[in-house]
């Protein structure tokens, strides 16, 4: 059970233990009232003192002319302290009122609900449990639950090898624990639920297996059959070293609009800008080449909130209805498995893709916004003499694109070698700016276009591109995010 449930159970147990102790004390002890007489050795319970108890060890006459004759009893309390109390005192005293005593005894029964007490002290109790239980060999932690190790089934190397074989036959998975269990033959004297828990624990501690469920019910995948690009960030997505520089506020806002995953921690998209039903993402060249899609704030608002490093989900083509598996990869914040779909739809860098939720938690619609092919003048990137070149060319377009970010390339593989040669974002901007500027009669370059083209040469973050643009002194803003070569050149 979870630590929070354990905390409630502990509170209930403590209340029950204290009530049992009090019940025993009331059965063998006299309830203290000043009017009563107590003999030496008598056990006495004091409701007005929080129901503490003690033993009478001495009796002597009391001296107070105003009260008349009475006794003073010395009581040794359970904590070892000695206290004196009046006894055989027949005069007026609030504790001599039987109705008041009855009310005090009844009040003891009005115990606060354990859940209320747990709510009051939950942070303390849960923190203690989460700190202490891992130190105890008798407990085992699986997911959010704690179990007694002694109750677990013994899952050995042979069982785990069988689990690997079961997943191998299933193309790696994912398979729920209950399905894997069918072929393992765990001891019959262990209940089914504990068999599931025991196997989950063993699989979680074996590097051959990945837990990839979207909910609290574990499902397992054979790690060696996961795509390499899921376990290791594709080379096309490995970015050049980041730079630390000031960026104009307007360009920070543009970086926010671009919502690139490389700037996920640096640029926050406010929740009001995020739809929870669908998001439109512009496909950049590195993701087109790698068969991936960036997982920025907008896409993150659509996708499930996951803490696991890798998670398979399904993408369904909105037009054809075809469904295929992809992987959410937390390290690098990308979705892998879209390469074949990109090729089938002949999508260029700059294509606008719409991702939407469905009624199924692990299925998402994708729409390339295709239309009848039409020939248009577009930016076309190529290599000549191993140098990056950009020109305008007529190409057939059959999908919706971002005009400022679209870049058409005949063979996306030709820039793989070029990427290794470009590790300095300042140099990248210096090389590509003239190539973009020459396509405009005014020689102007939009910052969005600069970012898109820079990512053809290598993988760079928006803020780094904009930082190189603004701090070099080689370029001057001319308005509306357009820049021009500075007169200082």
FINU-434194 format. One record per residue (C-alpha): residue in three letters; x, y, z negated. Coordinates in steps of 0.2 Angstrom, whole numbers, plus 2048, in hexadecimal, padded with zeros to 3 digits. Example, Ala and Ser with C-alpha at 12.3 -4.5 7.8 and 13.67 -1.06 7.14 Angstrom:
! FINU-434194
@resn->ALA; east->83E; north->7EA; up->7D9;
@resn->SER; east->844; north->7FB; up->7DC;
//
This chain:
! FINU-434194
@resn->UNK; east->800; north->800; up->800;
@resn->UNK; east->806; north->812; up->803;
@resn->UNK; east->80E; north->81C; up->7F5;
@resn->UNK; east->7FE; north->827; up->7F3;
@resn->UNK; east->7F3; north->817; up->7F0;
@resn->UNK; east->800; north->810; up->7E4;
@resn->UNK; east->800; north->821; up->7DA;
@resn->UNK; east->7ED; north->81F; up->7D8;
@resn->UNK; east->7EF; north->80D; up->7D2;
@resn->UNK; east->7FC; north->813; up->7C6;
@resn->UNK; east->7F1; north->820; up->7BF;
@resn->UNK; east->7E2; north->814; up->7BD;
@resn->UNK; east->7EE; north->807; up->7B4;
@resn->UNK; east->7F4; north->815; up->7A8;
@resn->UNK; east->7E2; north->81A; up->7A4;
@resn->UNK; east->7DD; north->808; up->7A1;
@resn->UNK; east->7EC; north->805; up->797;
@resn->UNK; east->7E9; north->814; up->78C;
@resn->UNK; east->7D6; north->810; up->78A;
@resn->UNK; east->7DB; north->7FE; up->785;
@resn->UNK; east->7E7; north->804; up->778;
@resn->UNK; east->7DA; north->810; up->771;
@resn->UNK; east->7CD; north->803; up->770;
@resn->UNK; east->7D9; north->7F8; up->766;
@resn->UNK; east->7DD; north->806; up->75B;
@resn->UNK; east->7CB; north->80A; up->758;
@resn->UNK; east->7C7; north->7F8; up->754;
@resn->UNK; east->7D4; north->7F7; up->746;
@resn->UNK; east->7D6; north->809; up->740;
@resn->UNK; east->7CA; north->814; up->736;
@resn->UNK; east->7C5; north->824; up->73E;
@resn->UNK; east->7CB; north->832; up->735;
@resn->UNK; east->7BF; north->83E; up->72C;
@resn->UNK; east->7C4; north->848; up->71D;
@resn->UNK; east->7B5; north->842; up->713;
@resn->UNK; east->7BB; north->830; up->714;
@resn->UNK; east->7C6; north->826; up->708;
@resn->UNK; east->7D6; north->81D; up->70E;
@resn->UNK; east->7E0; north->810; up->705;
@resn->UNK; east->7F3; north->80E; up->706;
@resn->UNK; east->7F7; north->804; up->716;
@resn->UNK; east->7E7; north->809; up->71F;
@resn->UNK; east->7E8; north->80C; up->732;
@resn->UNK; east->7E0; north->81D; up->737;
@resn->UNK; east->7DC; north->824; up->748;
@resn->UNK; east->7DB; north->837; up->74A;
@resn->UNK; east->7CF; north->83C; up->758;
@resn->UNK; east->7D2; north->84F; up->755;
@resn->UNK; east->7E5; north->84C; up->759;
@resn->UNK; east->7E3; north->844; up->769;
@resn->UNK; east->7DF; north->833; up->762;
@resn->UNK; east->7F0; north->830; up->75B;
@resn->UNK; east->7F1; north->823; up->74C;
@resn->UNK; east->7FB; north->820; up->73D;
@resn->UNK; east->7FC; north->816; up->72C;
@resn->UNK; east->7F9; north->81D; up->71B;
@resn->UNK; east->809; north->81B; up->711;
@resn->UNK; east->805; north->826; up->701;
@resn->UNK; east->7F6; north->82D; up->6F8;
@resn->UNK; east->7F6; north->83B; up->6EB;
@resn->UNK; east->7E9; north->847; up->6E4;
@resn->UNK; east->7E6; north->858; up->6ED;
@resn->UNK; east->7E8; north->868; up->6E4;
@resn->UNK; east->7DC; north->876; up->6EA;
@resn->UNK; east->7D0; north->87E; up->6DD;
@resn->UNK; east->7C5; north->884; up->6EB;
@resn->UNK; east->7C2; north->873; up->6F2;
@resn->UNK; east->7C0; north->868; up->6E3;
@resn->UNK; east->7C6; north->857; up->6E1;
@resn->UNK; east->7CE; north->84E; up->6F1;
@resn->UNK; east->7DC; north->844; up->6F6;
@resn->UNK; east->7EB; north->847; up->701;
@resn->UNK; east->7F1; north->838; up->70B;
@resn->UNK; east->802; north->837; up->713;
@resn->UNK; east->801; north->82F; up->724;
@resn->UNK; east->810; north->828; up->72E;
@resn->UNK; east->80B; north->82C; up->740;
@resn->UNK; east->80F; north->820; up->74F;
@resn->UNK; east->81D; north->82C; up->754;
@resn->UNK; east->826; north->82A; up->743;
@resn->UNK; east->821; north->83B; up->73D;
@resn->UNK; east->818; north->83D; up->72C;
@resn->UNK; east->809; north->848; up->729;
@resn->UNK; east->7FD; north->84C; up->71B;
@resn->UNK; east->7EA; north->84B; up->71C;
@resn->UNK; east->7DC; north->84F; up->711;
@resn->UNK; east->7D1; north->840; up->70B;
@resn->UNK; east->7C2; north->83D; up->700;
@resn->UNK; east->7BE; north->850; up->704;
@resn->UNK; east->7AB; north->851; up->702;
@resn->UNK; east->7A9; north->864; up->705;
@resn->UNK; east->7A5; north->86D; up->716;
@resn->UNK; east->7B1; north->868; up->724;
@resn->UNK; east->7AE; north->867; up->737;
@resn->UNK; east->7B6; north->856; up->738;
@resn->UNK; east->7A9; north->850; up->72B;
@resn->UNK; east->79B; north->853; up->737;
@resn->UNK; east->797; north->842; up->73E;
@resn->UNK; east->78E; north->84A; up->74D;
@resn->UNK; east->79E; north->854; up->751;
@resn->UNK; east->7A9; north->844; up->74F;
@resn->UNK; east->79D; north->83A; up->75B;
@resn->UNK; east->79F; north->848; up->768;
@resn->UNK; east->7B2; north->847; up->767;
@resn->UNK; east->7B1; north->834; up->769;
@resn->UNK; east->7A6; north->835; up->778;
@resn->UNK; east->7B1; north->843; up->780;
@resn->UNK; east->7BF; north->836; up->780;
@resn->UNK; east->7B4; north->82B; up->78C;
@resn->UNK; east->7B3; north->83A; up->798;
@resn->UNK; east->7C3; north->835; up->7A1;
@resn->UNK; east->7C8; north->83F; up->7B1;
@resn->UNK; east->7C7; north->834; up->7C0;
@resn->UNK; east->7D8; north->82C; up->7C5;
@resn->UNK; east->7D6; north->834; up->7D6;
@resn->UNK; east->7D5; north->845; up->7CE;
@resn->UNK; east->7E4; north->842; up->7C3;
@resn->UNK; east->7ED; north->83C; up->7D2;
@resn->UNK; east->7E9; north->84B; up->7DC;
@resn->UNK; east->7F0; north->856; up->7CE;
@resn->UNK; east->800; north->84C; up->7CC;
@resn->UNK; east->802; north->843; up->7DD;
@resn->UNK; east->811; north->84D; up->7E3;
@resn->UNK; east->81B; north->848; up->7D4;
@resn->UNK; east->815; north->836; up->7D3;
@resn->UNK; east->817; north->833; up->7E6;
@resn->UNK; east->829; north->83B; up->7E6;
@resn->UNK; east->82E; north->82F; up->7D7;
@resn->UNK; east->827; north->820; up->7E0;
@resn->UNK; east->830; north->824; up->7F0;
@resn->UNK; east->840; north->827; up->7E7;
@resn->UNK; east->83F; north->818; up->7DB;
@resn->UNK; east->837; north->80A; up->7E6;
@resn->UNK; east->845; north->809; up->7F3;
@resn->UNK; east->851; north->806; up->7E5;
@resn->UNK; east->848; north->7F7; up->7DF;
@resn->UNK; east->84B; north->7E6; up->7E8;
@resn->UNK; east->83A; north->7E0; up->7E4;
@resn->UNK; east->831; north->7EC; up->7F0;
@resn->UNK; east->832; north->7EE; up->802;
@resn->UNK; east->82C; north->7FD; up->80D;
@resn->UNK; east->824; north->7FA; up->81D;
@resn->UNK; east->81D; north->80A; up->826;
@resn->UNK; east->814; north->813; up->819;
@resn->UNK; east->810; north->804; up->80E;
@resn->UNK; east->819; north->7FB; up->7FF;
@resn->UNK; east->819; north->7E9; up->7FC;
@resn->UNK; east->820; north->7DC; up->7F0;
@resn->UNK; east->82E; north->7D3; up->7F8;
@resn->UNK; east->82A; north->7C3; up->7EE;
@resn->UNK; east->819; north->7C2; up->7F7;
@resn->UNK; east->821; north->7C3; up->809;
@resn->UNK; east->823; north->7B5; up->815;
@resn->UNK; east->835; north->7B0; up->819;
@resn->UNK; east->838; north->7B6; up->82B;
@resn->UNK; east->849; north->7AE; up->830;
@resn->UNK; east->854; north->7B0; up->83F;
@resn->UNK; east->84A; north->7A2; up->848;
@resn->UNK; east->83A; north->7AB; up->846;
@resn->UNK; east->842; north->7BB; up->84D;
@resn->UNK; east->849; north->7B2; up->85C;
@resn->UNK; east->838; north->7AB; up->860;
@resn->UNK; east->830; north->7BD; up->85E;
@resn->UNK; east->83D; north->7C2; up->86B;
@resn->UNK; east->838; north->7B4; up->877;
@resn->UNK; east->826; north->7B9; up->875;
@resn->UNK; east->829; north->7CB; up->87A;
@resn->UNK; east->835; north->7C5; up->888;
@resn->UNK; east->827; north->7BC; up->890;
@resn->UNK; east->81C; north->7CB; up->88E;
@resn->UNK; east->828; north->7D6; up->898;
@resn->UNK; east->82E; north->7DE; up->888;
@resn->UNK; east->81D; north->7E2; up->881;
@resn->UNK; east->816; north->7EB; up->878;
@resn->UNK; east->80D; north->7DE; up->86E;
@resn->UNK; east->804; north->7E0; up->85D;
@resn->UNK; east->80C; north->7D6; up->84F;
@resn->UNK; east->7FD; north->7CA; up->84E;
@resn->UNK; east->800; north->7C4; up->860;
@resn->UNK; east->812; north->7C1; up->85D;
@resn->UNK; east->80E; north->7B7; up->84D;
@resn->UNK; east->804; north->7AA; up->856;
@resn->UNK; east->814; north->7A1; up->85C;
@resn->UNK; east->81F; north->7A3; up->84D;
@resn->UNK; east->818; north->797; up->841;
@resn->UNK; east->81A; north->7A0; up->830;
@resn->UNK; east->816; north->797; up->820;
@resn->UNK; east->804; north->793; up->81F;
@resn->UNK; east->804; north->797; up->80C;
@resn->UNK; east->807; north->7A9; up->810;
@resn->UNK; east->7F7; north->7B3; up->814;
@resn->UNK; east->7F4; north->7BA; up->826;
@resn->UNK; east->7F6; north->7CC; up->820;
@resn->UNK; east->806; north->7C8; up->817;
@resn->UNK; east->80D; north->7BF; up->826;
@resn->UNK; east->80A; north->7CF; up->831;
@resn->UNK; east->812; north->7D9; up->824;
@resn->UNK; east->821; north->7CD; up->822;
@resn->UNK; east->824; north->7CD; up->835;
@resn->UNK; east->822; north->7E0; up->837;
@resn->UNK; east->830; north->7E2; up->829;
@resn->UNK; east->83B; north->7D5; up->832;
@resn->UNK; east->839; north->7DD; up->843;
@resn->UNK; east->83B; north->7EE; up->83D;
@resn->UNK; east->84D; north->7E9; up->836;
@resn->UNK; east->852; north->7E1; up->846;
@resn->UNK; east->85A; north->7EC; up->853;
@resn->UNK; east->853; north->7E1; up->861;
@resn->UNK; east->841; north->7E8; up->85E;
@resn->UNK; east->839; north->7F9; up->860;
@resn->UNK; east->828; north->7FD; up->857;
@resn->UNK; east->81F; north->807; up->864;
@resn->UNK; east->80D; north->808; up->85E;
@resn->UNK; east->803; north->818; up->860;
@resn->UNK; east->7F9; north->815; up->84F;
@resn->UNK; east->7FC; north->80D; up->83F;
@resn->UNK; east->7FB; north->7FB; up->845;
@resn->UNK; east->80D; north->7F6; up->84B;
@resn->UNK; east->810; north->7F0; up->85D;
@resn->UNK; east->821; north->7EA; up->862;
@resn->UNK; east->82C; north->7EC; up->872;
@resn->UNK; east->83C; north->7E3; up->876;
@resn->UNK; east->84A; north->7F0; up->876;
@resn->UNK; east->855; north->7E8; up->883;
@resn->UNK; east->846; north->7E9; up->890;
@resn->UNK; east->842; north->7FB; up->88D;
@resn->UNK; east->848; north->806; up->89C;
@resn->UNK; east->85A; north->80C; up->899;
@resn->UNK; east->854; north->81E; up->89C;
@resn->UNK; east->849; north->81C; up->88C;
@resn->UNK; east->857; north->817; up->881;
@resn->UNK; east->864; north->823; up->889;
@resn->UNK; east->860; north->834; up->88F;
@resn->UNK; east->861; north->834; up->8A3;
@resn->UNK; east->871; north->83D; up->8A9;
@resn->UNK; east->866; north->849; up->8B3;
@resn->UNK; east->85F; north->850; up->8A3;
@resn->UNK; east->86F; north->852; up->89A;
@resn->UNK; east->871; north->865; up->899;
@resn->UNK; east->880; north->870; up->89A;
@resn->UNK; east->887; north->877; up->88A;
@resn->UNK; east->87B; north->884; up->882;
@resn->UNK; east->881; north->896; up->880;
@resn->UNK; east->87D; north->8A2; up->872;
@resn->UNK; east->878; north->8B3; up->879;
@resn->UNK; east->86B; north->8C0; up->878;
@resn->UNK; east->85C; north->8BF; up->884;
@resn->UNK; east->851; north->8CD; up->888;
@resn->UNK; east->840; north->8CC; up->87F;
@resn->UNK; east->837; north->8CB; up->890;
@resn->UNK; east->841; north->8BC; up->895;
@resn->UNK; east->83E; north->8B4; up->885;
@resn->UNK; east->82C; north->8B5; up->889;
@resn->UNK; east->82F; north->8AE; up->89A;
@resn->UNK; east->839; north->89F; up->892;
@resn->UNK; east->829; north->89D; up->887;
@resn->UNK; east->81E; north->89C; up->897;
@resn->UNK; east->82B; north->88F; up->89F;
@resn->UNK; east->829; north->884; up->88F;
@resn->UNK; east->839; north->87A; up->893;
@resn->UNK; east->83D; north->86C; up->887;
@resn->UNK; east->84F; north->872; up->885;
@resn->UNK; east->848; north->882; up->87D;
@resn->UNK; east->83B; north->878; up->873;
@resn->UNK; east->843; north->87E; up->862;
@resn->UNK; east->848; north->88F; up->868;
@resn->UNK; east->838; north->895; up->870;
@resn->UNK; east->827; north->892; up->867;
@resn->UNK; east->817; north->892; up->871;
@resn->UNK; east->809; north->898; up->866;
@resn->UNK; east->7FB; north->88C; up->863;
@resn->UNK; east->7EE; north->898; up->86B;
@resn->UNK; east->7F8; north->895; up->87C;
@resn->UNK; east->7F6; north->882; up->87B;
@resn->UNK; east->7E7; north->878; up->881;
@resn->UNK; east->7E4; north->868; up->879;
@resn->UNK; east->7DC; north->860; up->888;
@resn->UNK; east->7E7; north->863; up->897;
@resn->UNK; east->7F7; north->86C; up->89B;
@resn->UNK; east->800; north->871; up->8AB;
@resn->UNK; east->812; north->86E; up->8AD;
@resn->UNK; east->81E; north->873; up->8BB;
@resn->UNK; east->82A; north->865; up->8C0;
@resn->UNK; east->83C; north->86B; up->8C0;
@resn->UNK; east->849; north->862; up->8CA;
@resn->UNK; east->852; north->859; up->8BC;
@resn->UNK; east->842; north->850; up->8B7;
@resn->UNK; east->83D; north->84D; up->8CA;
@resn->UNK; east->84E; north->844; up->8CC;
@resn->UNK; east->84D; north->83A; up->8BC;
@resn->UNK; east->83B; north->835; up->8BE;
@resn->UNK; east->837; north->83E; up->8AE;
@resn->UNK; east->82C; north->84D; up->8A7;
@resn->UNK; east->831; north->85A; up->89A;
@resn->UNK; east->828; north->858; up->889;
@resn->UNK; east->826; north->86B; up->884;
@resn->UNK; east->819; north->873; up->879;
@resn->UNK; east->80B; north->873; up->886;
@resn->UNK; east->80D; north->860; up->88A;
@resn->UNK; east->810; north->85D; up->877;
@resn->UNK; east->7FF; north->864; up->873;
@resn->UNK; east->7F7; north->857; up->87F;
@resn->UNK; east->802; north->848; up->87A;
@resn->UNK; east->800; north->83E; up->86A;
@resn->UNK; east->80A; north->844; up->85B;
@resn->UNK; east->817; north->837; up->859;
@resn->UNK; east->826; north->834; up->84D;
@resn->UNK; east->82D; north->825; up->856;
@resn->UNK; east->83C; north->827; up->861;
@resn->UNK; east->834; north->81E; up->870;
@resn->UNK; east->822; north->81B; up->874;
@resn->UNK; east->819; north->813; up->883;
@resn->UNK; east->809; north->81B; up->88A;
@resn->UNK; east->7FF; north->81A; up->89A;
@resn->UNK; east->7FE; north->827; up->8A8;
@resn->UNK; east->7EF; north->826; up->8B4;
@resn->UNK; east->7EE; north->82F; up->8C5;
@resn->UNK; east->7DF; north->83A; up->8C4;
@resn->UNK; east->7DC; north->837; up->8D7;
@resn->UNK; east->7E0; north->824; up->8DA;
@resn->UNK; east->7DC; north->81E; up->8C8;
@resn->UNK; east->7EC; north->814; up->8C8;
@resn->UNK; east->7F3; north->812; up->8B7;
@resn->UNK; east->806; north->80F; up->8B3;
@resn->UNK; east->810; north->80F; up->8A3;
@resn->UNK; east->81C; north->81D; up->89E;
@resn->UNK; east->827; north->820; up->88E;
@resn->UNK; east->827; north->82F; up->882;
@resn->UNK; east->839; north->832; up->87D;
@resn->UNK; east->83B; north->83D; up->86E;
@resn->UNK; east->84E; north->83F; up->86F;
@resn->UNK; east->84E; north->84B; up->87E;
@resn->UNK; east->83C; north->84E; up->87E;
@resn->UNK; east->837; north->846; up->88F;
@resn->UNK; east->82B; north->83A; up->897;
@resn->UNK; east->833; north->82C; up->8A1;
@resn->UNK; east->82B; north->821; up->8AE;
@resn->UNK; east->824; north->82D; up->8BB;
@resn->UNK; east->832; north->82B; up->8C9;
@resn->UNK; east->828; north->81F; up->8D4;
@resn->UNK; east->818; north->82A; up->8D3;
@resn->UNK; east->822; north->83A; up->8D8;
@resn->UNK; east->829; north->831; up->8E7;
@resn->UNK; east->817; north->82A; up->8EC;
@resn->UNK; east->810; north->83C; up->8EB;
@resn->UNK; east->81F; north->844; up->8F3;
@resn->UNK; east->821; north->851; up->8E6;
@resn->UNK; east->82E; north->85E; up->8E7;
@resn->UNK; east->836; north->867; up->8D8;
@resn->UNK; east->82A; north->875; up->8D4;
@resn->UNK; east->81A; north->86A; up->8D5;
@resn->UNK; east->80D; north->86F; up->8C9;
@resn->UNK; east->807; north->85F; up->8BF;
@resn->UNK; east->7F7; north->85F; up->8B4;
@resn->UNK; east->7F7; north->853; up->8A6;
@resn->UNK; east->7E7; north->850; up->89C;
@resn->UNK; east->7E0; north->846; up->88E;
@resn->UNK; east->7D4; north->837; up->890;
@resn->UNK; east->7C8; north->82E; up->884;
@resn->UNK; east->7D6; north->822; up->881;
@resn->UNK; east->7E4; north->828; up->875;
@resn->UNK; east->7F2; north->820; up->87F;
@resn->UNK; east->7EC; north->824; up->891;
@resn->UNK; east->7EF; north->835; up->89A;
@resn->UNK; east->7E9; north->83C; up->8AB;
@resn->UNK; east->7F6; north->843; up->8B7;
@resn->UNK; east->7F1; north->84E; up->8C6;
@resn->UNK; east->7FD; north->854; up->8D3;
@resn->UNK; east->7F0; north->85F; up->8DA;
@resn->UNK; east->7F3; north->858; up->8EC;
@resn->UNK; east->7EB; north->860; up->8FB;
@resn->UNK; east->7EC; north->85D; up->90E;
@resn->UNK; east->7FE; north->85F; up->914;
@resn->UNK; east->802; north->870; up->91B;
@resn->UNK; east->813; north->877; up->921;
@resn->UNK; east->81A; north->886; up->918;
@resn->UNK; east->82A; north->88F; up->916;
@resn->UNK; east->833; north->88A; up->906;
@resn->UNK; east->843; north->88A; up->8FD;
@resn->UNK; east->84E; north->87C; up->903;
@resn->UNK; east->85E; north->877; up->8F9;
@resn->UNK; east->86C; north->86D; up->901;
@resn->UNK; east->87F; north->86A; up->900;
@resn->UNK; east->88B; north->870; up->90D;
@resn->UNK; east->89E; north->86D; up->90B;
@resn->UNK; east->899; north->868; up->8F9;
@resn->UNK; east->892; north->879; up->8F5;
@resn->UNK; east->880; north->87D; up->8F0;
@resn->UNK; east->876; north->886; up->8FE;
@resn->UNK; east->865; north->88C; up->8FE;
@resn->UNK; east->85B; north->891; up->90D;
@resn->UNK; east->849; north->892; up->913;
@resn->UNK; east->841; north->884; up->91D;
@resn->UNK; east->830; north->87E; up->923;
@resn->UNK; east->82A; north->86F; up->919;
@resn->UNK; east->81A; north->866; up->917;
@resn->UNK; east->812; north->869; up->906;
@resn->UNK; east->804; north->85E; up->900;
@resn->UNK; east->803; north->863; up->8EE;
@resn->UNK; east->801; north->873; up->8E4;
@resn->UNK; east->812; north->87B; up->8DF;
@resn->UNK; east->819; north->88A; up->8D5;
@resn->UNK; east->81F; north->896; up->8E3;
@resn->UNK; east->82C; north->89D; up->8D8;
@resn->UNK; east->833; north->88C; up->8D2;
@resn->UNK; east->831; north->880; up->8E1;
@resn->UNK; east->841; north->87A; up->8E9;
@resn->UNK; east->840; north->86D; up->8F7;
@resn->UNK; east->84E; north->860; up->8F9;
@resn->UNK; east->850; north->853; up->906;
@resn->UNK; east->859; north->846; up->8FB;
@resn->UNK; east->859; north->84A; up->8E8;
@resn->UNK; east->868; north->83F; up->8E6;
@resn->UNK; east->874; north->84B; up->8EF;
@resn->UNK; east->876; north->856; up->8E0;
@resn->UNK; east->87B; north->848; up->8D3;
@resn->UNK; east->88E; north->84B; up->8D6;
@resn->UNK; east->88C; north->85E; up->8D6;
@resn->UNK; east->884; north->85D; up->8C5;
@resn->UNK; east->894; north->857; up->8BD;
@resn->UNK; east->89E; north->866; up->8C4;
@resn->UNK; east->893; north->873; up->8BC;
@resn->UNK; east->894; north->874; up->8A9;
@resn->UNK; east->894; north->887; up->8A7;
@resn->UNK; east->883; north->890; up->8A8;
@resn->UNK; east->88B; north->8A1; up->8AC;
@resn->UNK; east->894; north->899; up->8BB;
@resn->UNK; east->884; north->891; up->8C1;
@resn->UNK; east->87B; north->8A1; up->8C1;
@resn->UNK; east->889; north->8AA; up->8CA;
@resn->UNK; east->889; north->89D; up->8D8;
@resn->UNK; east->877; north->89B; up->8DB;
@resn->UNK; east->871; north->8AD; up->8D9;
@resn->UNK; east->878; north->8B3; up->8EA;
@resn->UNK; east->870; north->8A3; up->8F2;
@resn->UNK; east->85F; north->8A8; up->8EB;
@resn->UNK; east->861; north->8BB; up->8EF;
@resn->UNK; east->865; north->8B8; up->901;
@resn->UNK; east->853; north->8B1; up->904;
@resn->UNK; east->84B; north->8C1; up->8FF;
@resn->UNK; east->84C; north->8D1; up->90A;
@resn->UNK; east->84E; north->8DB; up->8FA;
@resn->UNK; east->85B; north->8CF; up->8F3;
@resn->UNK; east->851; north->8CD; up->8E3;
@resn->UNK; east->850; north->8BD; up->8D9;
@resn->UNK; east->842; north->8B8; up->8CD;
@resn->UNK; east->848; north->8B1; up->8BC;
@resn->UNK; east->83C; north->8A2; up->8BE;
@resn->UNK; east->844; north->89E; up->8CF;
@resn->UNK; east->856; north->8A0; up->8C7;
@resn->UNK; east->851; north->894; up->8BA;
@resn->UNK; east->84A; north->887; up->8C6;
@resn->UNK; east->859; north->888; up->8D2;
@resn->UNK; east->865; north->887; up->8C4;
@resn->UNK; east->85E; north->877; up->8BF;
@resn->UNK; east->861; north->870; up->8D0;
@resn->UNK; east->873; north->872; up->8CE;
@resn->UNK; east->873; north->86C; up->8BB;
@resn->UNK; east->868; north->86B; up->8AC;
@resn->UNK; east->867; north->87C; up->8A4;
@resn->UNK; east->85B; north->883; up->897;
@resn->UNK; east->851; north->893; up->89B;
@resn->UNK; east->858; north->89E; up->88D;
@resn->UNK; east->86A; north->899; up->893;
@resn->UNK; east->866; north->89E; up->8A5;
@resn->UNK; east->85E; north->8AE; up->89F;
@resn->UNK; east->86C; north->8B1; up->893;
@resn->UNK; east->879; north->8B0; up->8A1;
@resn->UNK; east->86E; north->8BB; up->8AC;
@resn->UNK; east->86E; north->8C9; up->89F;
@resn->UNK; east->87F; north->8C9; up->897;
@resn->UNK; east->88B; north->8C7; up->8A6;
@resn->UNK; east->888; north->8D9; up->8AC;
@resn->UNK; east->887; north->8D3; up->8BE;
@resn->UNK; east->874; north->8D4; up->8C0;
@resn->UNK; east->867; north->8E2; up->8BD;
@resn->UNK; east->855; north->8E0; up->8BA;
@resn->UNK; east->849; north->8E8; up->8C7;
@resn->UNK; east->838; north->8E4; up->8BE;
@resn->UNK; east->82C; north->8D6; up->8BD;
@resn->UNK; east->83A; north->8CA; up->8B8;
@resn->UNK; east->843; north->8CD; up->8C8;
@resn->UNK; east->856; north->8D0; up->8C8;
@resn->UNK; east->862; north->8D7; up->8D5;
@resn->UNK; east->875; north->8D7; up->8D7;
@resn->UNK; east->87C; north->8E5; up->8CD;
@resn->UNK; east->883; north->8F4; up->8D6;
@resn->UNK; east->893; north->8F1; up->8CB;
@resn->UNK; east->897; north->8E2; up->8D6;
//
